[in-house]
Amino acid sequence: MGFNDIYDQKFINEDYQPEVKAYYFRRWNNYSMDFHYHDRVEIMYVIKGSCRIYIENYDAEKINFRKGDFIMINAMVPHKLIVNGDSDCMMMNIEFVFAKKSNFLPSFREFVNNSKELEELIAAKEPFFILKDYEDVYQLLKSLVVELSASSSEQSISAFLLMYEILLRTSGAVMKRKNESPADNYVNKTKLFINLNYDKKISLKDISAYSNINEDYLNRIFKRNTGTSVIEYLTGIRVQKAKMLLRNTNIPIIDISDIVGISSRQYFNQVFKKATGLSPKKFRKSFEVELFGEAQKN
């Protein structure tokens, strides 16, 4: 086993911690790399565009990546990246090793012992995992890169915590993929596409094309699994994001409408009021009154 093989029993029996050794954002275009490997575990996340990742001795046709897809590749596993000339691919990568425990945080062994999902991931001993971001891994990866960029020397406590959370969420995504039915797969793909693209003008046709399924059939299985239609779910996500912006920012309401993917101010007011019982303006005002009242009490 390579020293940083994630399945090395040393990391399960002794006190080690994951430590990031490399991280970067990069946009690729018309690019082809040779097979190579690292002595570290690597996570590659597609932020935008599409690409293909080849794992040596595995069927490359199964590893086509689009926005929201990511892969965790174990140390010493040969792989390469191919990006066709007609599409860009923006990726975020991190590479991590296991170092002897150096702070008060739990060791990797302790996390494995207290997480069924992480324990199953380690027991699987797969050379790589291809995953969909149902667990909001991207936000954690982005926060980790920001934290590492701000640190002047050693990995900070916050970075350690984020790395552990990424491993926990990744193991959750692995178990979700393992246990999901075909219908669950379509529903989860639909949720993923909506959460990544709610701020754009998208239709049921766009969503069904991403999931590679008939529109009517997608709507039926989505409603059966979630109790709501695809478009109702999309509207709910937009309202949820709008509420957060109305509560936490001073962004003009007309701009918030655009930010959450609704170009019509009138329609935005209509769907927001239907969901909350208040217009966006009254919602913001009621929240400001609530905050002012709390300030007065203090």
VEXDREN-2710 file (C-alpha; in Angstrom, 1 decimal):
% VEXDREN-2710
k/r/px/py/pz
1/MET/0.0/0.0/0.0
2/GLY/1.1/3.6/-0.7
3/PHE/1.7/5.6/2.4
4/ASN/-1.4/7.7/1.9
5/ASP/-3.7/4.9/0.7
6/ILE/-7.0/5.8/2.3
7/TYR/-7.6/2.1/3.1
8/ASP/-4.3/1.6/4.9
9/GLN/-5.1/0.0/8.3
10/LYS/-2.6/2.2/9.9
11/PHE/-5.0/5.1/9.6
12/ILE/-7.8/3.1/11.2
13/ASN/-5.7/1.6/14.0
14/GLU/-3.6/4.7/14.9
15/ASP/-4.2/8.4/15.3
16/TYR/-3.8/10.2/12.0
17/GLN/-5.6/13.2/10.5
18/PRO/-6.3/14.2/6.9
19/GLU/-4.1/17.1/5.8
20/VAL/-4.4/19.0/2.5
21/LYS/-1.2/19.3/0.5
22/ALA/-2.4/20.8/-2.8
23/TYR/-5.5/22.7/-4.0
24/TYR/-6.4/24.7/-7.1
25/PHE/-9.0/26.0/-9.5
26/ARG/-8.3/25.5/-13.1
27/ARG/-10.1/26.0/-16.5
28/TRP/-9.3/23.4/-19.1
29/ASN/-9.9/23.7/-22.8
30/ASN/-9.0/21.3/-25.6
31/TYR/-6.7/19.5/-23.2
32/SER/-5.4/15.9/-22.9
33/MET/-3.1/14.7/-20.2
34/ASP/-1.2/11.4/-19.9
35/PHE/-1.9/8.8/-17.4
36/HIS/-0.4/9.7/-14.0
37/TYR/-0.9/9.1/-10.3
38/HIS/-0.3/10.8/-7.0
39/ASP/0.9/9.5/-3.6
40/ARG/-2.1/11.4/-2.2
41/VAL/-5.9/11.0/-2.3
42/GLU/-7.4/13.4/-4.8
43/ILE/-10.9/15.0/-5.1
44/MET/-11.8/16.5/-8.5
45/TYR/-15.0/18.6/-8.8
46/VAL/-16.5/20.0/-12.0
47/ILE/-17.7/23.5/-11.4
48/LYS/-18.6/24.3/-15.0
49/GLY/-18.6/22.6/-18.4
50/SER/-17.8/19.0/-19.0
51/CYS/-14.9/16.6/-19.3
52/ARG/-14.0/12.9/-19.3
53/ILE/-11.8/11.2/-16.7
54/TYR/-10.1/8.0/-17.6
55/ILE/-9.1/5.5/-14.9
56/GLU/-6.6/3.0/-16.1
57/ASN/-8.2/-0.5/-16.7
58/TYR/-11.7/0.9/-16.3
59/ASP/-14.4/1.6/-19.0
60/ALA/-13.9/5.3/-19.8
61/GLU/-17.4/5.6/-21.2
62/LYS/-18.8/5.5/-17.7
63/ILE/-16.9/8.5/-16.5
64/ASN/-18.3/11.5/-18.3
65/PHE/-18.4/14.5/-16.0
66/ARG/-20.7/17.6/-16.0
67/LYS/-21.3/20.5/-13.6
68/GLY/-21.9/19.1/-10.1
69/ASP/-20.1/15.8/-10.6
70/PHE/-17.0/14.9/-8.7
71/ILE/-14.7/12.0/-8.1
72/MET/-12.5/10.9/-5.3
73/ILE/-9.4/8.9/-6.5
74/ASN/-7.3/6.9/-4.1
75/ALA/-3.5/7.3/-4.0
76/MET/-1.5/5.5/-6.6
77/VAL/-4.5/5.0/-9.0
78/PRO/-3.5/6.0/-12.6
79/HIS/-5.9/8.5/-14.2
80/LYS/-6.0/11.2/-16.9
81/LEU/-8.3/14.1/-17.9
82/ILE/-9.6/14.8/-21.4
83/VAL/-11.4/18.0/-22.3
84/ASN/-12.8/18.3/-25.8
85/GLY/-12.0/21.4/-27.8
86/ASP/-15.6/22.5/-28.1
87/SER/-16.2/22.8/-24.3
88/ASP/-14.4/24.3/-21.4
89/CYS/-14.2/22.5/-18.1
90/MET/-13.6/24.4/-14.8
91/MET/-12.5/22.2/-12.0
92/MET/-11.6/22.5/-8.3
93/ASN/-9.1/19.9/-7.0
94/ILE/-7.7/19.1/-3.6
95/GLU/-5.1/16.5/-2.7
96/PHE/-4.7/15.3/0.8
97/VAL/-2.5/12.9/2.9
98/PHE/-2.7/11.5/6.4
99/ALA/-0.4/12.9/8.9
100/LYS/0.1/12.0/12.6
101/LYS/-2.5/13.7/14.8
102/SER/-1.2/17.1/15.8
103/ASN/-4.1/18.9/17.6
104/PHE/-7.0/18.4/19.9
105/LEU/-9.4/17.4/17.1
106/PRO/-10.5/13.7/16.7
107/SER/-8.3/11.4/14.6
108/PHE/-9.5/9.9/11.3
109/ARG/-9.9/6.6/13.2
110/GLU/-12.3/8.2/15.7
111/PHE/-14.4/9.7/12.8
112/VAL/-14.5/6.3/11.1
113/ASN/-15.6/4.6/14.3
114/ASN/-18.4/7.1/14.8
115/SER/-19.8/7.3/11.2
116/LYS/-21.5/4.3/9.6
117/GLU/-21.2/5.9/6.1
118/LEU/-17.5/6.6/6.5
119/GLU/-16.9/3.1/7.9
120/GLU/-18.7/1.6/4.8
121/LEU/-16.7/3.8/2.4
122/ILE/-13.4/2.5/3.9
123/ALA/-14.7/-1.1/3.9
124/ALA/-15.5/-0.8/0.2
125/LYS/-11.9/-0.3/-0.8
126/GLU/-12.8/1.1/-4.2
127/PRO/-10.0/2.7/-6.2
128/PHE/-12.3/5.7/-7.0
129/PHE/-15.9/6.9/-6.4
130/ILE/-17.8/8.8/-9.0
131/LEU/-20.4/11.0/-7.3
132/LYS/-23.2/13.6/-7.7
133/ASP/-23.2/16.5/-5.3
134/TYR/-26.4/15.8/-3.4
135/GLU/-24.6/16.8/-0.2
136/ASP/-23.5/20.3/-1.0
137/VAL/-19.8/19.3/-1.1
138/TYR/-18.9/22.1/-3.5
139/GLN/-19.6/24.8/-0.8
140/LEU/-17.4/23.0/1.6
141/LEU/-14.6/22.6/-0.9
142/LYS/-14.8/26.3/-1.8
143/SER/-14.7/27.2/1.9
144/LEU/-11.7/24.9/2.4
145/VAL/-9.8/26.5/-0.4
146/VAL/-10.6/30.0/0.9
147/GLU/-9.4/29.0/4.4
148/LEU/-6.2/27.4/3.1
149/SER/-5.5/30.5/1.0
150/ALA/-5.9/32.7/4.0
151/SER/-3.6/30.6/6.2
152/SER/0.1/31.6/6.1
153/SER/1.6/28.4/7.3
154/GLU/0.1/25.3/8.8
155/GLN/-3.3/24.0/8.1
156/SER/-5.8/25.8/10.4
157/ILE/-8.2/24.1/12.8
158/SER/-11.1/25.4/10.5
159/ALA/-9.5/23.7/7.5
160/PHE/-9.2/20.4/9.5
161/LEU/-12.9/20.6/10.4
162/LEU/-13.9/21.3/6.8
163/MET/-11.8/18.4/5.5
164/TYR/-13.5/16.1/7.9
165/GLU/-16.9/17.4/6.9
166/ILE/-16.0/16.9/3.2
167/LEU/-15.1/13.3/3.9
168/LEU/-18.3/12.7/5.8
169/ARG/-20.4/14.3/3.1
170/THR/-18.5/12.3/0.4
171/SER/-19.2/9.1/2.2
172/GLY/-22.9/10.1/2.5
173/ALA/-23.0/10.6/-1.3
174/VAL/-21.4/7.2/-1.8
175/MET/-24.0/5.5/0.3
176/LYS/-26.8/7.4/-1.3
177/ARG/-25.6/6.4/-4.7
178/LYS/-25.3/2.8/-3.6
179/ASN/-28.8/2.5/-2.1
180/GLU/-30.8/4.6/-4.6
181/SER/-33.3/3.1/-7.0
182/PRO/-33.6/4.2/-10.6
183/ALA/-36.4/6.5/-9.7
184/ASP/-34.4/7.9/-6.8
185/ASN/-31.5/8.5/-9.2
186/TYR/-33.7/10.6/-11.5
187/VAL/-35.2/12.6/-8.6
188/ASN/-31.7/13.3/-7.1
189/LYS/-30.4/14.3/-10.5
190/THR/-33.3/16.7/-10.9
191/LYS/-32.7/18.2/-7.5
192/LEU/-29.1/18.6/-8.2
193/PHE/-29.7/20.3/-11.5
194/ILE/-32.2/22.7/-10.0
195/ASN/-30.0/23.6/-7.0
196/LEU/-27.1/24.3/-9.4
197/ASN/-29.2/26.3/-11.9
198/TYR/-32.1/27.9/-10.1
199/ASP/-30.7/31.3/-10.8
200/LYS/-31.0/30.8/-14.6
201/LYS/-34.0/30.7/-16.9
202/ILE/-34.7/26.9/-16.9
203/SER/-37.7/24.9/-17.9
204/LEU/-39.0/21.3/-17.4
205/LYS/-37.6/20.5/-20.8
206/ASP/-34.1/21.6/-19.7
207/ILE/-34.3/19.6/-16.5
208/SER/-35.6/16.4/-18.2
209/ALA/-32.8/16.7/-20.8
210/TYR/-30.2/16.8/-18.0
211/SER/-31.7/13.7/-16.4
212/ASN/-32.1/12.1/-19.8
213/ILE/-35.8/11.2/-19.2
214/ASN/-39.2/12.1/-20.7
215/GLU/-40.7/15.2/-19.2
216/ASP/-44.1/13.7/-18.2
217/TYR/-42.5/10.6/-16.7
218/LEU/-40.0/12.7/-14.7
219/ASN/-42.8/14.9/-13.3
220/ARG/-44.7/11.8/-12.3
221/ILE/-41.9/10.1/-10.4
222/PHE/-40.7/13.3/-8.9
223/LYS/-44.2/14.1/-7.5
224/ARG/-44.6/10.5/-6.3
225/ASN/-41.2/10.7/-4.5
226/THR/-41.4/14.3/-3.1
227/GLY/-45.1/15.2/-3.1
228/THR/-44.4/18.2/-5.4
229/SER/-44.0/18.7/-9.1
230/VAL/-40.6/19.6/-10.6
231/ILE/-41.6/23.2/-11.2
232/GLU/-43.1/23.6/-7.7
233/TYR/-39.8/22.3/-6.3
234/LEU/-37.9/24.8/-8.5
235/THR/-40.1/27.7/-7.3
236/GLY/-39.7/26.6/-3.7
237/ILE/-35.9/26.7/-4.0
238/ARG/-36.1/30.2/-5.6
239/VAL/-38.4/31.4/-2.8
240/GLN/-36.0/29.9/-0.1
241/LYS/-33.0/31.7/-1.7
242/ALA/-35.0/34.9/-2.0
243/LYS/-36.0/34.8/1.7
244/MET/-32.4/34.4/2.7
245/LEU/-31.4/37.4/0.6
246/LEU/-34.2/39.5/1.9
247/ARG/-33.3/38.7/5.5
248/ASN/-29.5/39.1/5.2
249/THR/-28.8/41.7/2.6
250/ASN/-29.9/45.1/1.4
251/ILE/-30.0/44.0/-2.3
252/PRO/-33.0/45.7/-4.0
253/ILE/-36.0/43.4/-4.4
254/ILE/-36.0/43.8/-8.2
255/ASP/-32.4/42.5/-8.3
256/ILE/-33.2/39.6/-5.9
257/SER/-35.9/38.6/-8.4
258/ASP/-33.2/38.3/-11.1
259/ILE/-30.7/36.7/-8.8
260/VAL/-33.1/33.8/-8.1
261/GLY/-33.9/33.3/-11.7
262/ILE/-37.3/35.1/-12.0
263/SER/-37.1/37.9/-14.6
264/SER/-40.6/39.2/-14.0
265/ARG/-41.0/41.3/-10.8
266/GLN/-44.8/40.8/-10.9
267/TYR/-44.4/37.0/-11.1
268/PHE/-41.8/37.1/-8.4
269/ASN/-44.2/39.0/-6.1
270/GLN/-46.9/36.5/-6.9
271/VAL/-45.0/33.3/-6.2
272/PHE/-43.4/34.8/-3.1
273/LYS/-46.7/35.9/-1.6
274/LYS/-48.3/32.5/-2.3
275/ALA/-45.5/30.7/-0.5
276/THR/-45.1/33.1/2.5
277/GLY/-48.3/35.0/2.8
278/LEU/-46.3/38.2/2.4
279/SER/-45.0/40.3/-0.4
280/PRO/-41.2/40.5/-0.6
281/LYS/-41.4/44.1/0.6
282/LYS/-43.5/43.3/3.6
283/PHE/-41.4/40.2/4.4
284/ARG/-38.2/42.3/4.5
285/LYS/-40.0/45.0/6.5
286/SER/-41.4/42.5/9.1
287/PHE/-37.9/41.0/9.5
288/GLU/-36.4/44.5/10.0
289/VAL/-39.1/45.3/12.6
290/GLU/-38.3/42.0/14.4
291/LEU/-34.6/42.8/14.5
292/PHE/-35.3/46.4/15.7
293/GLY/-37.5/45.1/18.4
294/GLU/-34.7/42.7/19.6
295/ALA/-32.3/45.6/19.6
296/GLN/-34.6/47.7/21.7
297/LYS/-35.0/44.9/24.3
298/ASN/-31.2/44.7/24.6
END
